[in-house]
Amino acid sequence: METDGVYAPETVAAAEEAYESLGSTAQIVVKETAKAMELGPDEYTERVTSEVIETARDALFASLLEVHHGDREAFEAWCDDHPDYSVELLGSDDVDAVVWHPVPFAETVVAATYQNEPDAAAATVRRRAFGEQYRPAFEATDDEME
């Protein structure tokens, strides 16, 4: 089994802390990208909104989620060791390679099978985990604070 990535938060609070820490990084990435695109100051002000920065932060956070790559046997062994987790498995049952990301606070593991494209499968798992587990958890926390 191989592990790749940075963030494997155990709690919503830990996930939010990691997510929040990427705010300034997202701003820098967007600013430098806009500079490389030769956007003038007026166009930058008009086009680079808070939503653009937030989208960059979402993508950064998701891309840094820790994933595990292994064969189906390794994935099934992981699932056997975590019987309380629901499994969201994308892909074919006929493919042996699996990439997965556990979300402990949601007791869910998001996984995808792949044949030849481990990076694409990992990106899919990360985006899916962010969109279906992390974002709703962040929004629920925001709602509780209001």
C-alpha positions in Angstrom: 0.0 0.0 0.0 1.2 3.5 -0.8 0.1 6.7 0.8 0.1 10.2 -0.8 -1.0 13.6 0.4 -0.8 15.9 3.4 -4.1 16.1 5.2 -5.9 13.3 7.0 -8.0 15.2 9.5 -9.6 13.2 12.2 -12.2 15.9 13.1 -14.2 18.6 11.5 -12.2 21.1 13.6 -8.9 19.8 12.3 -10.1 19.8 8.7 -11.4 23.4 9.1 -8.0 24.5 10.5 -6.2 23.0 7.6 -8.7 24.5 5.2 -8.5 28.0 6.7 -4.7 27.9 6.7 -4.8 27.7 2.9 -6.6 31.1 2.5 -3.4 33.2 1.9 -1.9 30.5 -0.3 -5.0 30.5 -2.5 -4.8 34.3 -2.8 -1.1 34.1 -3.8 -1.8 31.3 -6.3 -4.7 33.3 -7.9 -2.7 36.6 -7.9 0.3 34.9 -9.6 -1.9 33.2 -12.1 -3.6 36.4 -12.9 -0.2 38.1 -13.3 1.0 35.3 -15.7 -2.2 35.9 -17.7 -1.3 39.6 -17.8 -4.5 40.8 -16.3 -4.4 44.5 -15.7 -5.3 46.0 -12.3 -8.9 46.9 -13.4 -9.5 43.5 -14.9 -8.0 41.8 -11.8 -10.3 43.8 -9.5 -13.3 42.9 -11.7 -12.6 39.2 -12.3 -10.9 38.0 -9.1 -13.7 37.8 -6.6 -13.9 36.2 -3.2 -15.6 33.2 -4.9 -12.5 32.8 -7.2 -10.2 32.7 -4.1 -12.6 30.3 -2.3 -12.6 28.0 -5.3 -8.8 28.0 -5.4 -8.7 27.2 -1.6 -11.2 24.4 -2.2 -9.1 22.9 -4.9 -5.9 23.3 -2.9 -7.4 21.6 0.1 -8.9 18.7 -1.9 -5.7 18.2 -3.8 -3.8 17.8 -0.5 -6.0 15.2 1.1 -4.2 12.0 2.0 -5.1 9.0 -0.1 -4.1 5.3 0.0 -3.3 3.3 -3.1 -3.5 -0.5 -3.0 -5.0 -3.6 -4.4 -8.5 -4.6 -3.7 -7.3 -7.0 -1.0 -5.6 -4.1 0.9 -8.7 -2.0 0.5 -11.0 -4.8 1.8 -8.7 -5.4 4.7 -8.9 -1.7 5.6 -12.7 -1.9 5.4 -12.7 -5.0 7.6 -10.6 -3.0 10.1 -13.2 -0.1 10.0 -16.6 -1.9 10.0 -18.4 1.3 11.1 -17.5 3.2 8.0 -19.8 3.4 5.0 -18.1 2.8 1.7 -18.6 5.0 -1.4 -16.8 3.1 -4.1 -16.7 4.4 -7.7 -15.5 2.4 -10.6 -15.6 -1.2 -11.7 -15.6 -4.4 -9.6 -13.4 -6.0 -12.2 -10.4 -3.7 -11.5 -8.0 -4.6 -8.8 -6.3 -1.2 -8.0 -8.1 1.0 -5.5 -7.4 4.5 -4.1 -9.3 5.6 -1.0 -9.6 8.5 1.5 -11.2 7.9 4.9 -13.2 10.7 6.5 -13.2 9.7 10.2 -15.7 12.4 11.4 -18.2 11.1 8.8 -17.3 7.4 9.3 -17.1 7.2 5.5 -14.4 6.1 3.1 -14.5 7.4 -0.5 -12.8 5.1 -2.9 -12.3 4.6 -6.7 -10.9 1.7 -8.7 -8.5 2.3 -11.5 -6.5 0.4 -14.1 -3.9 2.7 -15.5 -4.6 6.2 -14.1 -3.8 6.4 -10.4 -3.4 10.2 -10.4 -6.8 10.7 -12.0 -8.5 8.2 -9.6 -6.9 10.0 -6.7 -8.1 13.4 -7.9 -11.6 12.0 -8.3 -11.6 10.6 -4.8 -10.2 13.9 -3.3 -12.8 16.0 -5.2 -15.6 13.7 -4.2 -14.5 13.5 -0.5 -14.3 17.3 -0.4 -17.7 17.9 -2.2 -19.6 15.3 -0.3 -18.0 15.2 3.1 -15.8 18.2 3.9 -17.8 21.0 2.3 -21.1 20.0 4.0 -19.4 19.6 7.3 -17.8 23.1 7.0 -21.2 24.6 6.0 -22.9 22.9 9.0 -20.3 24.4 11.3 -20.8 27.8 9.7 -24.5 27.5 10.2 -24.0 26.7 13.9 -21.9 29.8 14.4 -24.6 32.1 13.0 
